[in-house]
Amino acid sequence: MANTGAFDTGDTLQRHGAAQETPRNSAMNASIAMPAATSRYAKVIEVSKRIRWEIERDVIRGRSFSLDRTYLPAGLSLVDEIHFLSAAERRTLSQVQGRTYANLFGLVERFIGAKMMDVSREHALGDQVAFEALVRFTDEELKHQALFRRIDEMLAAQMAPGYACVAEPNAVAEAVLSKRTWAVLALTCHIELFTQAHYRASIADDETLSPLWKDVFLFHWREESQHAILDELEWQREDARLDDAERDAAVDDLIALVGAVDGILQAQADADARYFVGQLDRRLTTESTLQVRNTVLKAYRWQYIVSGVAEPRFQSLLASMVTSAQLRRIQNALAPLSYAQPAGNPPALAA
């Protein structure tokens, strides 16, 4: 896998964040940025219209999934780190993780769509270009949820019974949406940036993957690349109106959200490891079973937390908004997850 970037929540973020200690005139900054922001919203609309796709016509195209092909590449699934598995067993584990990958995207898009509909109301009687861009964003997120439900139905027909997605989308959405808008937008931006990183670095050029599975994430990536632009604009707009105390509380909310995501990943890793081990034609030792579970959790933490934090664009955005002290709080919260790196890529997390 081409690395999405070193897990540098220390030095890189500190360099960006050091320039943010001076006071800012938030209202003036927002006013000056408005014409440029409107043109960026307009560009997103133009691209949204041009790349618009439909689930059955453009993605599925009458095809089905084959259990003879890999779904999630090894750079994301980390299956090559489990040396006692055969090639066929690694392929099966990639399929289990691929199904979860699709389901977790469907889950997070439940709260992302709801949040974007919420923030779009702030433009409803103002900037109509921004309003249209966010309405289109919400519509596309609803389509993505439908796509991933369709994919899970298709995979259920191909794979052995017993698989379970442990988190309930509405319950997760309610918990996430109870947090401050700044934190929700930060998490959303992080998710949609790592979506792009995963596709470019691991999925796009891997010819061993299922062609249908690749197409699912090709079409998903095309629209998410535009969503990340809107995430950035709305996150910066929200940040511009917070005072220091509100931003500090929002940082706490972001840390809590990352912890909640990790709780979901731990539960899903347990479920997926049990399911996978139950499908094998041989019994694994307790030690080997634990290694499968720990590697799956490591993979999920890499996919859904660490690889996104490693993205330079996310690092730059986050560090431009927070103080050095707030940055250290985030850094310390992420430190226990810093081992979730593909083998051979040691983390560069500052002490």
Secondary structure, DSSP 8 states (H G I E B T S, - for coil): --------TTHHHHHHHGGG-S---HHHHHHHHHHHHHHHHHHHHHHHHHH---IIIIIITT----TTSBSS-HHHH-GGG-TTS-HHHHHHHHHHHHHHHHHHHHHHHHHHHHHHHHHHGGGTTS-HHHHHHHHHHHHHHHHHHHHHHHHHHHHHHHS-TT----S-HHHHHHHHHTS-HHHHHHHHHHHHHHHHHHIIIIITT-TTB-HHHHHHHHHHHHHHHHHHHHHHHHHHHHHHT--HHHHHHHHHHHHHHHHHHHHHHHHHHHHHHHHHHHHSSS---HHHHHHHHHHHHHHHHIIIIIHHHT-HHHHHHHHTTS-HHHHHHHHHHHGGGTT-S-TT-------
